[in-house]
């Protein structure tokens, strides 16, 4: 068996052989050995990798401006970071997303990849750290404790607005259906019992409104995510950083990333407080809960097709059974339901992880990151899948819906102001007992004229507020 070439690197624990072809180094190698947890590497979240490179680039430029880093090394680090921001070398970010050490393994993975690529650009071999070192130069004026949370916030901020776009895409799909179904009369339901008439368009418009509300809640959560602790170094005191470093690196990072980050007014507080992540996770749970409720409605309204409600038809996406021929299941709402269940669980994970922080640092930010990234990514995908593969193709069973209104006892509610509650109750009871329609019973009892009854039971009267008599009759 062929032996692959290696290089020797040294750390606190001693010498180790690192694959000669690797851009990562000994710290990353040990992390890979220590944390074989999920099989998912941090490269699964490219926004995070780009954020790390943006931070390292901003730090190098700030340190150069402050006279702490020479131009030659700075240029090499900046060039390596640019390549990573552009999508190169992401396969070298190999540590597991769940890791001990409060993100140190992720930070060192970035430091080593950037250092070794910068060494190449300077004409040196990988691992020749005497010329440019991962800690001394790439990590200058930094600590994992300010780099890692800042990277999480940058990546999350980008993801939030990607999710907002996906939600807007789904919202518009519901708005189009609301317009299409604006004239389709149906019975509304409360507690799964007949209530009063509405239009199918009104029902679908509520789904659009629910999404629109949460788009705004996400934008509000993003405001908190903008506040970073870069410059805090280890615990927020700024040890080993120049007094002017924090505001300078924040300005550079905002320019590089396009994210309007601001430095926290209290870096010690910001280094230990995960409140913004908890807030965001709660909003993501809110979105998931409401979206799951919508999917429950879609499954219920389309149930049947003959032994259920059958009011709407969802587009058929695949065969629904290996044993029942012709069966088609609501697979798209079902998958979105499952995304929601996951996000509710992720929120609990974030809550526990944030609560478990101790003293000047929260060691559990890796699981917070993994949970938030999954929630944002899966919700974004779910919104677009639901829009394209389900909502866009929904059709209404118009005749069935109209017939359900005509035979429903629930329309008697609309007659309360005209015939009185006692008469309406008697009409409802007789209609239920006899199987006759409400309108027929009202006319037989002489409670309203045919003309007046027809006027009151028009769709536009049944589905919106109207001027009504001050007294019955």
N, C-alpha and C positions, 0 to 999 in steps of 0.2 A: 504494500500500500504506500502510495507516494506521500512523503512528508511535505507539508506546505511550509514555505519560508516564514520565519518569525523574527521579531525584534524583541529585545529585552527592555522592559520599563520597570521603574522602581517607584514604590510608594511607602507609606508608613509601615506596612506589613512585610515588605521585602521585594525581591525581584520576581517578575512574572514574564512569561512569554506571551506576546501579543501578536496576532497574525500581521505579517509585514504589510499586507494589502489594506489593513483596516485604517481608517482615519480616527476611530476612537482609540482610547488608550487603556491603561491598567485600571483606572477607577471605574470605567464603564465595564470592563471585563469582569471585575469582581461583582459589580451590581448585577450583571446578567447571571452570574453563578448564584448570587444570594437570593434573587427574587424571580424564580421561575413560577410565577403565579398565574397569570391569565393567558399567556401566550400572545398577548396584544402589546406591541411596542408603542412607544410614544410617537413613532412615525405614523401611526394610524390617525393622528390628529395634526395634519399639516399646518393648521393655523397656529398651533402651539410651537411647532418647529420654526416657523417664520417669525413668530413673536420673540423667541429666544435670540434669533439672529439679529432682529431689529434692536433688541436691548443691547447686545454685545457691540453692535455697530455704533449705537448712540454713546455707549460708555467709552469706546475707543476714541471717538471724536471729541468727547468732552475732556477726557484725560489728556489728549494732545493739546487742546486749546488751553488747558491749565498748566501745560509744561511738564506733565508727569509721564507722558509716553512719547517716544521719538517718532518722527514722521514716517520713517521706513517701516517700523513695526505696525504703526497705526494703519498705514495704507494697505499692508498685507492683510491685517485683520478685517478691515473694511471690505476689501475685495472678496475675501472668503465669505463674509456675511452676506454680501450681495448675491453671491452664487446660491447660497442656501435660501435666501428670500425668493430667488427666482425658481426654486424648486429642485436644485441639485443637492446631492449628498444626503437626502432624507433617509436613504436606506442605511445610513451609518448611525442613525439614532435608534439604538437597539435595546435600551433598557425597558423593562416592563412598566406599564402604566401605573401599576400598584407597587409601591416600594416603600421601605422604611427610610428614615433619614430626612423627612420633611422636604423631599425633592432634590437633595444633594446629588443623587445619581443622575437626575435629569440635567442639572446645571453642569456637572462635570462632563457628561456626554457632550453637551454643547461646547464647553471649553476645549475639550480634546479634539473634536472634529474641526473646529475653527482653527485651533493652533496648528494642527498637522496640515491642513490645507494651506494655511498662511505660510508655513515653513516651505512647502513645495513652491509656492509663488515667489519666495525669497531665494530659491535655489538650493534648499537644504532637504535632507531626507526626513521622512516622518519619524518622530520620536527624538529628534535632535533638539531637545527643549532648552539647551543652553543658549540657543539663538532666539527663541521665542517660546515662552512657557505658558501652559494653559492657565495656571493660577496667577502667576506674577504679572502677566501681560493681558491675556484675554479676560481674566476675572478681576482686573485692577479696579479698585474702589467699590467692589461689589461683594455680596454674600449671597449664598443660595436664598437666604431669608428675605432678601428684597428682590432678587432676580426672579425667583420662581413665582411668587404671587403676582408680580407685575406681568409676567408672561401669561399667567392664567387669565388675568383681566383683559389683556390685549386680545387674546384668542377668543375669549368669551364675548367681548364686545363685538367683534366681527361676526361671531356666530349669532348673536342676538338679532342683528339687523338682517342677516340671511334668513332667520326664522320669521322676522316681521314680514319680509318679502313673500315668503311661502304662505304665511297666513293671509296676506292681502290677496294672493293668487286664489286661494280657496274661498275667501270672502266674496270675491268678484264672481266666482262660479255660482255661489249661492244667490247672489244678487241677480244674475241672469235668469236663474230658475224662478226666483220670486217674481220677476217680470213676466216670464212665460206662463206662470200659474196664477196670475193676478185675478183672473175671472173664474177660477175653479172653486166652486162652493163645496164645503165639506163640514163635517161635525168636528168641533174641538172636543177634547176629552180632559177630564180631571180625575185622577185616581183610577184611570182606565175605564171610566164610565162616561157615557154621553154627557156633554156639557151644553155648549151653545155653538151655533154656526160660526164659521170663519172661512177664509179662503186659504187654499193651499199656498198661495203666494205670501200671505201673511205668515204662515208657518215657516216657510223657507227664509223669509226676510229676517226672522228672529235669529236664525243661525248666522246670518251675515252680521247682524248687530253684535252678537256675542263675540264673534271673532274680532270685529273692529274695536270693541272695548279693550280686549286683551292686547291688541297691537299697541295701544297707548300705554297699558300697564308695563309692557316690556320696555318701551322707550324710557319710561320713568326709572325702571330698574337699571337701565344702561347708564343713567346719570351717576349712580352710586359706583358702578364698575369703573368709571373713569378715574377715580381717585386712587393713586398708586403710592407705594412706599419706597420707590427706587431712590437710593441715597441713604437709606436707613442702615445699611450693612447688616451687622449681626442681630441687633435687638432694637434698633431704632435710634441709637445715639449717634450714628454716623462715624463710628470709629474707623480709621484708615481711609477716610474719604476727605477730600479737600472741602473747606467750608462753602465754596461756591459750586461744588459738584452737583448737589441735588437739584437745584433749579435749572442748572445748565443742561444736565442729562435729560431732564423732563422735557425741556423745550426741544432738544434734538430728537427725542423719541417721538414726540408729537408730529414733528416734521417728517420723520422717516416712515412712521406707521400710518399717518393720516387719522389716527385716533386722538381726540382732543383730551389727552390725559392731563391731570393736574396733580401736583404734589400734595399729599396729605398734610394738614397743618400740624399734626402731631404724629411723628414717625414711629414713636414707641407704641402708641395705641394702634396705629395702622398695621404694625408688624404682627400683632397678636390677634387682631379682631377680624373675624371672618363674616361679619354681619352682612356685608354686601352680597356674599355668596349665598347666605341663608335667604336673604330677600329675593334674589333672583330665582333660587330654587323654588320658593313659594309661589312666585308668579308662574313659573313653568308648570308647577302642579295645578295651579288654577286653570291654565290653558288646557292642560291634559284632561282635567275633570270635565270641563265644559265640552270639549271636543268629543270625549267619550260619551257624554250624554246625548250629543247630536247623533253619534253613530248608533246608540241604542234606539233612538227614534227612527232612524232610517231602517234598521233591521225590523223594528216592530211594524212600521207603516207598510213595509214590503212583504210582511209575513204571509205565508200561504204557499203557492199563489191562490189556492181556492179554499183552504181551510183556515186561513188567517184573516188579517185585515185587508191585505191586498189593495191598498189605496194607491200605492205607487209601485213602479217596476224599476228595480236596479238593473243596470246592464249586466248581462251574463259574462263572467270572466273565465270560468273553467267548469268542468264537470264537477258536481258536488258530492258524488258518492261512488264508492267502488262496488256497491251492491244494489243501489236503487237507481235504475235507469231514468234519465231525464231530470234528475234532481239538480238544482242549481242553488248554491249557498251564497249568502252575502259576505264573501270573503274579504272584500276591501274594508267595509266597516269593522269586520272582526279583527283585522290586523291593526287597525288604528286603535281599537279598544285595548289590544295587548300592549301597544306602545304606551298608552295612558297608564296601564297598570305598572309598567316598568318605571315610568317617570314618578308615579306616586311613591314607589319604593326608593327610587333615587333620592327623592326629597327627604325621606326618613334617614337615609344614609348621610346626606349632607348635614342634617340637623344633629345627628349623633356626633359626627366628626367635628363640627364646629364647637359643640358643647364640650368636647373632650380636650380641647386645647388647654395647655397649662402654662401659667406664668407668661413669659415674654414671647412665646412662639407657639403656633399650632403645628404639630408634627404630622397632622393627618390631611394636609392639603392635597396630596396625590389622589386620595379616594374622592375628595370633593371635586377635583378637576375631572377625574374619570366620569363621575356621576353627572356633572353638569354638561360635559361635552357630549355624552351619550344622549342626554335629554334633549339638548338643542338640535343635535344632528338627526335624531330619530323623529322628533316632532316636525322638523323641516321636511324630511322625506315623506312623512305620513300625510302632511297637508297637501303636498303636490300629488301624491298617489290618490288620495281621496278625491281631489278635484278632477284629475284626468280620467281615472279609471272607474269613478262612481258617479259623482254629482253631475258631470257634464252629460251623462247618458240617461239620467233619470226621466221617466215618463209618468204621466198621471192616468189613472183609470177614471176618466171624467164621469162616465155614466154611473159607475158604481158609487162614486162620491156624491153625486147629485141625488141618487136614489136613497142613500143613507140619510141625507138631510130630510128628505120628504117623509120618510117613515120614522124618523127619530122623534121620541117624546121630548127630547131636549129643546126643541124649538118652542115649546110652550113657555119657556122663560121669556121669550120676546113678547109674549102676549100679556104678561103680568100687568103692565101699565094700562092695558086697555080693558081687560076683563076681571082684574083683581086676582090676588094670590089664591083666595079660596076657590074661585071658579077654575083657575088654572090648575090647581091641585086635583080637582075633580075630573077635569078634562084629561090630565095626564094619567090618572088611575084608570079611567074608562078606556083610553087608547091602549094602555098596556094590557088590560084585561081582555079587550075585544080583538086586539090586533089591528084595529083601524088606525088611520092617520089622525094626527092632532087636528089638522085643518077640517077634516070631515066631521069630527066630533063637535068642534066649535060651531060649524055651520048648522048641524043638526039641532044643537041646543039654542040656536038663535042668538048667540053671544056677540057676534059681529056679522056685518054684511059681507057678502062675497067680495065686493069691491075693496072694502076697507081691509079685509084679511089679506087679499092679494097685495095690496100696497105695503102692509106691515111686513110681509114675508118676502119682499124683494131682496136679492142678495146684498145690494148696497145699503139697505136698511138693517139687515141682520148682522152686518159685520163691522159696523162703526157706530159711534155715538150719534143719537138723533134727538130732536126736540120731541118730547113726549107730553101727553096730557097731564095736567096737575092732579087729576083724579081719574079713576077708572071710567070706562064706557066711552 
